[in-house]
Amino acid sequence: MTRTPDPRELSARSADGSRLHIEVYGSEGAPAIVLIHGWTCSTLFWAAQIDALSADHRVIVYDQRGHGRSPAVGRGGYTTDALADDLEAVLGATLAPGEKAVLAGHSMGGMTLMAASSRPAFREHAAAALLCSTGSSKLVAESRVVPMRPGRLRTRLTRLILGARAPLGPVTPVSKRILRYGTMGPGTAPDRVAACARIVHACPRAVRVAWSHVLGELDLDAGVGELRVPTAVVAGTADRLTPPVLARRLAERLPDCVGITELTGMGHMTPVEAPEAVTAVIRGLADDHLTTGRAADNVTEESAV
């Protein structure tokens, strides 16, 4: 996983004062894409998409609170409302008034979009959205991390595993095998497994546990109905954390679903496992729903004639 060099680094303050680390790639004035990472990840997770899209787009990424270079917060600061507050702060810090962007969220990043869907900043700036490897509710009950039949026992064991307080420790061959089993498809290339392991293991234990409790009780079904922009859905068929059934429910409930892409054999980390496919969906949304600066200038000139 490589990274386009020399981002413009910014910071924003969320509603509760929490500081958020932001990176901006690409040319000023280019059509904007905002990428929102998931639980235990960071801006590094989007390296492939940044490389591919920043040549002709302005790509905005940020570390969710407690992840990467965004500091951890106090008890009570980990909520879906906080996710929405943080996204609003990032949009306000990086986009001009009324400027539209494609907003793409993976896992908890997709949940961020659902949580923010009725917020003024979302309505002002969202041209289209991608919900990638995510769900709006019943995550623990539907998870297939524990290889058992669905039921109370599987749900209880899954909750214990996802909320485990044990440190992840250093990246080792054993830890990479565990990570691949839980979050990636069986055929994922070793370098991509290693890259994800380095990112996930860098997440502070207290932050990982705090967000696990939020995800365990997640109910953003109402937010799905408020996502009134063209929205694409992506899922991996081998995703154990957010199985395809959750993606299909999203597609059925979205007011303006523009398609669901199921990536055969891919697990939960689809932007890393299948970077070209995920990038293509994001680029398609940008091509269909963003106006380039040049096109906007032409419209202005024609209107003035």
PyMOL commands that set and color helices and strands:
alter all, ss='L'
color gray80, all
select helices_A, chain A and resi 43-53+80-94+108-116+120-125+139-142+152-162+173-183+190-201+205-216+221-225+244-253+270-273+275-289+293-304
alter helices_A, ss='H'
color red, helices_A
select strands_A, chain A and resi 8-13+19-25+32-36+58-62+101-106+126-132+231-236+257-263
alter strands_A, ss='S'
color yellow, strands_A
deselect
rebuild
show_as cartoon
